[in-house]
Amino acid sequence: MSGTGTSSSSRRLTLAAMIFAVAMTFIDQTIVSIAAPNIQAELGLSNTGVQWAINSYLLAMAALFAFGGRLADTVGHRRMVVLGVFVFAAASALCGLTPKGGAAEGWLIAFRALQGAGGALMYPAALAIVVNSYALQERGKALALFFGIAGGLTAVGPILGGWLTQWTWRAIFWVNIPVAVVALVLIATARPHTPNRPAPMDYRGLALIVAGVGLSIFGFQQSYLWGWHSAATWLCIVVGLLLLVVFVLVERRTTHPLLDVGLFRDRAFTVQNIVLGVAMAAFVPVFFFTSVYAEVALGKKASEASLDLLYFFLGFVVAAQIGGRMLDRIGAKRPVVLGCALACAGFFLWAGRVTELSESRIVWCIVLAGAGMGLMLGQSNTDAVNRVPQLSYGEATGATQTVRNYGSSLGLAVLGTIFASVLQSRITQSLTARGMDHAAASREARSISQLSSGQGGGSTGTIPHFVRLGVAEATRSVLLGMGVIMALALVVALLGLRRGVQRELPEEKGELRAPRTPEEGER
């Protein structure tokens, strides 16, 4: 069984090494958004260039997760973590060295994409090492710490970005270098060993999934700029999804597939992936919209607005530790269901108070929503990976991370559209009520609805009250949408998951098969 024969101190050292390794990838999901205005001003980037400096990272990571997971299982997990850390750190250094002038835009976008590729190589392997290092009955607690810190770093990213940008925006990339050095030292000290299974690479499957995931997520990302009425938006999404259907059909007939789609025959693995995909549609967008609300509706500076995310982080990290212990003791269903319910309640209560423009009135709602997400996300992820054979941990992680990124991209696209639509409508109404011509009011409202998280940053006296209120009402609609999303995740978890603690059946000990709950022994 995984984790046996390994000392407790060695396991803790391995866990610390993997946390340091993946820390960079989570920080960089959100840190660049805060520095975007400074980067654009110094380098003279276009609005599209700035957007792609953010999107290229997420797109490359999402498209290559399955490849990274498969490569880790075949080449070796430790080797891929080390390679991923080197690639990520080198790309970060080069991002920080972006030259001024005509080459700046292409340079930054290219090396941001390389960062994403490094993260896709690193993350599945790191998680596989952690899973292999702990026995089944101890994984919940260990992975709760792993996912708790990782999820919390997503919230810390904007805070760190706001602080470092006061010195130079280049520091948001250079900060990854010392983190990478610490990770490599810890890996060299711990020297984690995990089994791997050499096999030929499925390049046909790789081409299909990279094209399918990349094209469809690109469509989601561009929907905000092109609009949902655009044929280009739907062409990207539909063609991408069709390529993924072809990918599944091809993989079912491939001897050594990039992704064993047979993993999804396991009921719990499939249900947990659906829960993760749905929940991530609310989890990642909450960081963006919380920052916009704090900056514009409450009139905070960017560095101060990011501190609001600490409330979410506080609830998330504490609840993640509780959820991990619940997973080890009673199984995944209760923490996942309870977490979805708490997050749903937190988002609805938050939505009910957000238009009061009072931070003190929403703090406990933010903590509650964060606690709900912390209680369920890590446990859902851990339970999914636990359902696959030991030699497929990287492959399974690649699948779950692909699903999570899909959910995040779709959530940002849909909720971003809702936000802009409600904001534009409310501001148009306010301007026409003040005597402005409807056409002119619509044009002005459309301009204001393009708000980004870097455009607040002043006292509330510099932002018209009707704009602040419009942003609050748009945020309310988004939070209601998040509540509905978590209600859907709750229904899926409640109906799809089974009770019981996972265990290895006596006849499976020593064999590389997935552990099961007692109720699933007949499947």
Legacy VTK file of the C-alpha trace (Angstrom):
# vtk DataFile Version 3.0
C-alpha trace
ASCII
DATASET POLYDATA
POINTS 523 float
0.000 0.000 0.000
1.213 3.498 -0.765
3.002 5.206 2.027
4.124 2.117 3.894
7.805 1.735 4.611
8.326 5.488 4.558
9.155 7.457 7.711
6.819 10.173 8.910
9.557 12.837 8.646
10.328 11.773 5.071
6.644 12.016 4.117
6.370 15.484 5.646
9.493 16.598 3.790
8.082 15.243 0.547
4.781 17.024 1.163
6.601 20.309 1.824
8.652 19.872 -1.365
5.546 19.310 -3.490
3.722 22.267 -1.910
6.649 24.569 -2.722
6.744 23.196 -6.260
3.071 23.825 -7.046
2.935 27.092 -5.069
4.246 28.978 -8.081
1.515 27.717 -10.388
-1.318 28.802 -8.084
0.130 32.216 -7.293
0.553 32.950 -10.991
-3.095 32.203 -11.769
-4.090 35.534 -10.211
-0.984 37.605 -9.462
-0.564 39.009 -12.992
-4.066 40.518 -13.056
-3.115 43.003 -10.314
0.061 44.116 -12.077
-1.540 44.278 -15.551
-2.039 48.087 -15.601
1.614 48.680 -14.613
2.859 46.173 -17.183
0.751 47.761 -19.903
1.876 51.293 -19.033
5.602 50.499 -18.945
5.749 48.208 -21.972
3.112 49.970 -24.067
1.077 46.813 -24.601
-2.285 46.784 -26.347
-5.409 45.792 -24.405
-5.445 42.506 -26.320
-1.788 41.923 -25.474
-2.418 42.410 -21.760
-5.366 40.028 -21.882
-3.247 37.395 -23.605
-0.459 37.827 -21.069
-3.032 36.496 -18.591
-4.880 34.021 -20.811
-1.886 32.354 -22.481
-0.750 30.964 -19.122
-4.140 29.474 -18.299
-4.689 28.202 -21.837
-1.332 26.424 -22.089
-1.757 24.832 -18.679
-5.287 23.618 -19.415
-4.348 22.193 -22.824
-1.295 20.283 -21.544
-2.493 18.870 -18.205
-3.419 15.475 -19.684
-0.031 15.284 -21.422
1.776 16.182 -18.196
-0.099 13.533 -16.240
0.589 10.798 -18.766
4.245 11.764 -19.063
4.639 11.657 -15.276
3.242 8.113 -15.076
5.499 6.853 -17.875
8.756 8.767 -17.354
8.681 9.169 -13.584
6.968 11.576 -11.217
10.026 13.071 -9.515
11.744 13.637 -12.846
8.720 15.520 -14.190
8.378 17.668 -11.059
12.026 18.704 -11.327
11.671 19.405 -15.052
8.472 21.371 -14.465
10.096 23.478 -11.722
13.064 24.292 -13.975
10.818 25.222 -16.917
8.541 27.330 -14.737
11.390 29.159 -13.014
13.232 29.834 -16.283
10.062 31.108 -17.951
9.359 33.314 -14.906
12.834 34.845 -15.099
12.376 35.569 -18.793
8.939 37.117 -18.179
10.585 39.443 -15.675
13.209 40.341 -18.273
10.675 41.344 -20.924
12.329 44.092 -23.009
10.633 47.350 -23.869
9.738 48.054 -27.478
8.022 46.201 -30.280
9.098 42.737 -29.111
7.596 43.126 -25.614
4.106 41.825 -26.366
5.175 38.646 -28.173
7.954 37.991 -25.644
5.694 38.202 -22.597
2.876 36.134 -24.118
5.282 33.398 -25.270
7.006 32.987 -21.922
3.716 33.170 -20.021
2.599 30.221 -22.154
5.880 28.451 -21.306
5.112 29.031 -17.625
1.763 27.310 -18.150
3.467 24.379 -19.879
5.859 24.024 -16.942
2.934 24.016 -14.529
1.148 21.330 -16.554
4.243 19.120 -16.406
4.754 19.700 -12.690
1.335 19.589 -11.029
0.054 16.069 -11.914
3.421 14.580 -10.977
3.544 16.467 -7.671
0.084 15.315 -6.651
0.910 11.728 -7.646
3.981 11.828 -5.400
1.932 13.045 -2.434
-0.739 10.377 -2.995
1.924 7.666 -3.267
3.665 8.867 -0.101
0.672 8.389 2.200
-1.391 5.352 3.056
-5.030 5.471 2.026
-6.269 6.236 5.551
-3.873 9.206 5.886
-4.302 10.881 2.513
-7.261 13.023 3.457
-5.326 14.939 6.102
-2.171 15.230 3.966
-3.941 16.328 0.806
-6.140 18.728 2.777
-2.938 20.570 3.651
-1.758 20.323 0.029
-5.013 21.626 -1.474
-5.635 24.056 1.391
-2.344 25.850 0.877
-2.621 25.601 -2.915
-6.132 27.035 -2.921
-5.157 29.708 -0.443
-2.251 30.793 -2.647
-4.745 31.548 -5.408
-6.175 34.159 -3.042
-2.745 35.332 -1.881
-1.657 35.980 -5.484
-3.437 39.353 -5.815
-2.243 40.455 -2.361
1.370 39.564 -3.150
1.007 41.128 -6.587
-0.243 44.413 -5.148
2.665 44.568 -2.707
5.403 43.614 -5.186
4.090 45.921 -7.897
4.798 48.905 -5.632
8.477 48.055 -6.173
8.394 46.798 -9.783
5.955 44.635 -11.701
8.890 42.440 -12.756
9.140 41.194 -9.172
5.856 39.262 -9.524
7.745 36.886 -11.831
11.119 36.922 -10.077
9.539 35.882 -6.775
9.103 32.408 -8.296
12.862 31.860 -8.513
13.613 31.552 -4.761
10.473 29.432 -4.363
11.758 27.123 -7.116
15.184 26.878 -5.453
13.602 25.871 -2.132
11.449 23.291 -3.923
14.450 21.760 -5.703
16.491 21.597 -2.468
13.616 19.870 -0.660
13.125 17.412 -3.524
16.837 16.586 -3.550
16.720 16.024 0.220
13.504 13.993 0.325
14.215 12.001 -2.884
10.653 10.652 -3.178
10.344 7.373 -5.050
7.205 6.335 -6.911
6.561 3.549 -9.429
6.131 4.359 -13.103
5.108 2.432 -16.204
7.177 3.083 -19.351
4.956 3.215 -22.432
4.978 4.859 -25.879
3.478 8.337 -26.159
0.123 8.640 -27.909
0.886 11.624 -30.156
-2.395 11.343 -32.030
-4.333 11.635 -28.786
-2.036 14.466 -27.660
-2.760 16.469 -30.801
-6.514 15.941 -30.448
-6.802 16.883 -26.775
-4.489 19.914 -27.051
-6.455 21.196 -30.050
-9.826 20.381 -28.484
-9.167 21.832 -25.041
-7.186 24.771 -26.396
-9.750 25.768 -29.020
-12.821 25.455 -26.801
-11.274 27.280 -23.841
-10.020 29.938 -26.256
-13.644 30.410 -27.309
-14.703 30.825 -23.675
-11.911 33.342 -23.063
-12.746 35.382 -26.146
-16.500 35.428 -25.527
-16.070 38.552 -23.407
-14.389 40.410 -26.301
-16.205 38.874 -29.260
-19.577 38.429 -27.575
-21.794 35.351 -27.444
-23.496 36.480 -30.637
-20.211 36.099 -32.561
-19.916 33.171 -34.953
-16.187 32.991 -34.128
-16.945 32.386 -30.434
-19.262 29.479 -31.152
-17.042 28.102 -33.926
-14.118 27.793 -31.497
-16.241 26.203 -28.775
-18.133 23.778 -31.014
-15.095 22.666 -33.046
-13.106 22.241 -29.822
-15.822 20.086 -28.266
-16.122 17.999 -31.446
-12.374 17.363 -31.370
-12.719 16.177 -27.764
-15.473 13.764 -28.805
-13.142 12.429 -31.513
-10.403 12.194 -28.866
-12.578 9.987 -26.657
-13.500 7.721 -29.588
-9.871 7.403 -30.670
-8.587 6.745 -27.137
-11.036 3.880 -26.666
-9.343 2.101 -29.579
-5.739 2.974 -28.752
-3.478 0.379 -27.133
-1.495 2.903 -25.102
-3.820 5.915 -24.861
-2.808 9.343 -23.612
-5.789 9.158 -21.273
-7.499 5.920 -20.331
-11.131 6.975 -20.745
-12.037 3.721 -19.007
-11.230 5.519 -15.736
-14.584 7.250 -16.104
-16.382 3.905 -15.838
-15.808 4.248 -12.102
-18.941 5.946 -10.793
-17.232 7.887 -8.011
-14.412 9.096 -10.271
-16.923 10.417 -12.803
-19.185 12.039 -10.204
-16.284 13.745 -8.440
-15.028 15.123 -11.753
-18.469 16.557 -12.484
-18.592 18.092 -8.993
-15.118 19.586 -9.464
-15.935 20.995 -12.892
-19.132 22.616 -11.628
-17.604 23.983 -8.405
-14.613 25.513 -10.187
-17.031 27.615 -12.252
-17.595 29.544 -9.016
-14.237 29.137 -7.244
-11.854 30.887 -9.644
-14.226 33.716 -10.717
-14.852 34.715 -7.093
-11.307 36.136 -6.834
-11.767 38.400 -9.836
-15.235 39.700 -8.980
-14.398 40.212 -5.304
-11.468 42.426 -6.313
-13.587 44.418 -8.778
-16.278 44.971 -6.145
-13.784 46.096 -3.508
-11.964 48.457 -5.869
-14.953 50.053 -7.592
-17.978 49.663 -5.308
-16.000 50.221 -2.098
-13.373 52.486 -3.710
-10.312 50.681 -2.354
-6.820 50.709 -3.807
-5.784 47.537 -5.633
-3.423 46.456 -2.857
-6.134 47.034 -0.227
-8.882 45.392 -2.268
-6.909 42.162 -2.396
-7.013 41.932 1.392
-10.727 41.120 1.161
-9.712 37.783 -0.301
-8.056 36.911 3.012
-11.516 36.437 4.513
-12.256 33.832 1.862
-8.807 32.306 2.367
-9.335 32.075 6.133
-12.532 30.079 5.787
-11.053 27.946 3.013
-7.884 26.824 4.786
-9.501 26.044 8.147
-12.369 24.083 6.591
-9.992 22.207 4.268
-8.217 20.682 7.283
-11.542 19.647 8.820
-12.669 18.163 5.520
-9.484 16.138 5.151
-9.979 14.512 8.529
-13.628 13.807 7.712
-12.531 12.107 4.487
-10.155 9.790 6.366
-12.741 9.019 9.040
-16.100 8.752 7.247
-15.440 9.051 3.514
-15.904 11.740 0.896
-19.657 12.137 0.594
-20.364 14.062 3.788
-17.614 16.740 3.476
-18.333 17.227 -0.233
-22.106 17.532 0.238
-21.783 19.707 3.343
-19.164 21.894 1.654
-21.360 22.465 -1.410
-24.280 23.377 0.864
-22.221 25.854 2.935
-20.741 27.480 -0.157
-24.192 27.766 -1.705
-25.564 29.411 1.450
-22.516 31.686 1.709
-22.861 32.975 -1.850
-26.614 33.601 -1.508
-26.189 35.423 1.820
-23.286 37.416 0.387
-25.428 38.412 -2.603
-28.179 39.634 -0.282
-25.872 42.127 1.460
-23.470 43.248 -1.255
-25.550 46.227 -2.445
-25.354 47.825 1.026
-21.775 48.897 0.140
-20.617 47.943 3.631
-17.682 45.609 3.984
-18.460 44.738 7.593
-21.863 43.370 6.537
-20.400 40.782 4.157
-17.274 39.546 5.948
-18.889 36.550 7.610
-20.640 35.624 4.338
-17.267 35.609 2.550
-15.789 33.402 5.289
-18.767 31.021 5.039
-18.452 30.724 1.248
-14.709 30.117 1.570
-15.257 27.485 4.239
-17.727 25.644 2.028
-15.295 25.565 -0.878
-12.451 24.473 1.397
-14.520 21.668 2.879
-15.372 20.114 -0.489
-12.780 20.930 -3.164
-9.735 19.082 -1.828
-11.791 16.119 -0.656
-13.503 15.770 -4.013
-10.124 15.875 -5.766
-8.542 13.381 -3.366
-11.451 10.958 -3.635
-11.274 11.059 -7.446
-7.551 10.258 -7.548
-7.941 7.525 -4.931
-10.294 5.665 -7.302
-7.648 4.854 -9.907
-4.761 2.353 -9.978
-1.511 3.465 -8.391
0.273 3.651 -11.732
-2.347 6.067 -13.078
-2.256 8.775 -10.390
-0.613 11.284 -12.731
-2.997 10.418 -15.544
-6.017 10.820 -13.251
-4.719 14.158 -11.969
-4.271 15.339 -15.549
-7.925 14.463 -16.182
-9.249 16.171 -13.047
-7.197 19.309 -13.683
-8.415 19.496 -17.277
-11.994 19.300 -16.014
-11.293 21.927 -13.337
-9.839 24.340 -15.881
-12.812 23.790 -18.145
-15.143 24.704 -15.312
-13.092 27.785 -14.431
-13.015 29.050 -18.018
-16.728 28.482 -18.554
-17.551 30.141 -15.224
-15.460 33.222 -16.023
-17.037 33.490 -19.469
-20.653 33.141 -18.356
-20.402 35.109 -15.106
-18.345 37.806 -16.838
-21.107 38.184 -19.415
-23.727 38.437 -16.666
-21.651 41.032 -14.813
-21.127 43.232 -17.878
-24.767 42.949 -18.980
-26.237 43.888 -15.586
-23.706 46.677 -15.068
-24.406 48.168 -18.477
-28.162 48.000 -17.921
-28.016 49.645 -14.473
-25.702 52.449 -15.576
-27.792 53.131 -18.689
-30.865 53.477 -16.473
-29.022 55.831 -14.112
-27.697 58.039 -16.908
-31.044 58.309 -18.709
-32.705 59.163 -15.384
-30.246 62.089 -15.199
-31.420 63.381 -18.578
-28.825 61.851 -20.917
-29.970 60.668 -24.337
-30.542 56.885 -24.339
-28.081 56.220 -27.172
-25.360 58.280 -25.502
-26.135 56.657 -22.149
-25.789 53.202 -23.705
-22.416 54.085 -25.198
-21.157 55.466 -21.903
-22.492 52.468 -19.995
-20.847 50.083 -22.440
-17.527 51.811 -21.847
-17.875 51.643 -18.069
-18.927 47.980 -18.218
-15.456 47.134 -19.542
-14.152 47.661 -15.992
-11.162 45.623 -15.016
-9.797 44.979 -11.579
-7.129 47.639 -12.048
-9.509 50.532 -12.710
-10.840 51.281 -9.263
-8.156 52.369 -6.921
-9.408 55.593 -5.423
-11.549 56.930 -2.659
-15.279 56.455 -2.992
-15.539 60.193 -3.530
-13.880 59.900 -6.970
-16.347 57.262 -8.203
-19.957 58.331 -8.844
-22.370 56.660 -6.470
-24.507 55.293 -9.295
-21.431 53.537 -10.747
-20.567 52.060 -7.367
-24.126 50.860 -6.935
-24.206 49.492 -10.491
-21.080 47.435 -9.823
-22.603 46.206 -6.547
-25.794 45.121 -8.330
-23.781 43.390 -11.066
-21.731 41.640 -8.377
-24.974 40.587 -6.695
-26.104 38.887 -9.916
-22.759 37.098 -10.202
-22.911 35.891 -6.579
-26.439 34.599 -7.129
-25.069 32.724 -10.138
-22.348 31.231 -7.958
-24.978 30.155 -5.457
-26.897 28.390 -8.230
-23.670 26.741 -9.439
-22.942 25.360 -5.976
-26.564 24.223 -5.626
-26.056 22.197 -8.818
-22.828 20.725 -7.419
-24.730 19.861 -4.241
-27.392 17.941 -6.173
-24.771 16.019 -8.170
-22.836 15.086 -5.013
-25.946 14.195 -3.031
-27.376 11.893 -5.703
-24.159 10.585 -7.225
-21.843 9.806 -4.312
-22.092 6.843 -1.996
-21.354 6.740 1.703
-18.476 4.873 3.215
-14.754 5.049 3.790
-12.573 3.797 0.976
-10.656 0.653 1.773
-8.427 -1.792 -0.002
-10.080 -5.170 -0.264
-7.937 -8.050 1.087
-7.448 -9.569 -2.359
-6.271 -6.220 -3.750
-3.408 -5.610 -1.329
-0.106 -5.634 -3.105
-1.785 -5.169 -6.470
-1.911 -1.871 -8.297
-5.665 -1.414 -8.315
-7.945 1.280 -7.125
-9.291 1.146 -3.562
-13.063 1.007 -3.219
-15.748 1.695 -0.696
-17.491 -1.364 0.779
-20.623 -0.544 -1.222
-18.698 -0.601 -4.494
-17.237 -4.043 -4.160
-19.848 -5.456 -6.520
-19.407 -3.020 -9.375
LINES 1 524
523 0 1 2 3 4 5 6 7 8 9 10 11 12 13 14 15 16 17 18 19 20 21 22 23 24 25 26 27 28 29 30 31 32 33 34 35 36 37 38 39 40 41 42 43 44 45 46 47 48 49 50 51 52 53 54 55 56 57 58 59 60 61 62 63 64 65 66 67 68 69 70 71 72 73 74 75 76 77 78 79 80 81 82 83 84 85 86 87 88 89 90 91 92 93 94 95 96 97 98 99 100 101 102 103 104 105 106 107 108 109 110 111 112 113 114 115 116 117 118 119 120 121 122 123 124 125 126 127 128 129 130 131 132 133 134 135 136 137 138 139 140 141 142 143 144 145 146 147 148 149 150 151 152 153 154 155 156 157 158 159 160 161 162 163 164 165 166 167 168 169 170 171 172 173 174 175 176 177 178 179 180 181 182 183 184 185 186 187 188 189 190 191 192 193 194 195 196 197 198 199 200 201 202 203 204 205 206 207 208 209 210 211 212 213 214 215 216 217 218 219 220 221 222 223 224 225 226 227 228 229 230 231 232 233 234 235 236 237 238 239 240 241 242 243 244 245 246 247 248 249 250 251 252 253 254 255 256 257 258 259 260 261 262 263 264 265 266 267 268 269 270 271 272 273 274 275 276 277 278 279 280 281 282 283 284 285 286 287 288 289 290 291 292 293 294 295 296 297 298 299 300 301 302 303 304 305 306 307 308 309 310 311 312 313 314 315 316 317 318 319 320 321 322 323 324 325 326 327 328 329 330 331 332 333 334 335 336 337 338 339 340 341 342 343 344 345 346 347 348 349 350 351 352 353 354 355 356 357 358 359 360 361 362 363 364 365 366 367 368 369 370 371 372 373 374 375 376 377 378 379 380 381 382 383 384 385 386 387 388 389 390 391 392 393 394 395 396 397 398 399 400 401 402 403 404 405 406 407 408 409 410 411 412 413 414 415 416 417 418 419 420 421 422 423 424 425 426 427 428 429 430 431 432 433 434 435 436 437 438 439 440 441 442 443 444 445 446 447 448 449 450 451 452 453 454 455 456 457 458 459 460 461 462 463 464 465 466 467 468 469 470 471 472 473 474 475 476 477 478 479 480 481 482 483 484 485 486 487 488 489 490 491 492 493 494 495 496 497 498 499 500 501 502 503 504 505 506 507 508 509 510 511 512 513 514 515 516 517 518 519 520 521 522
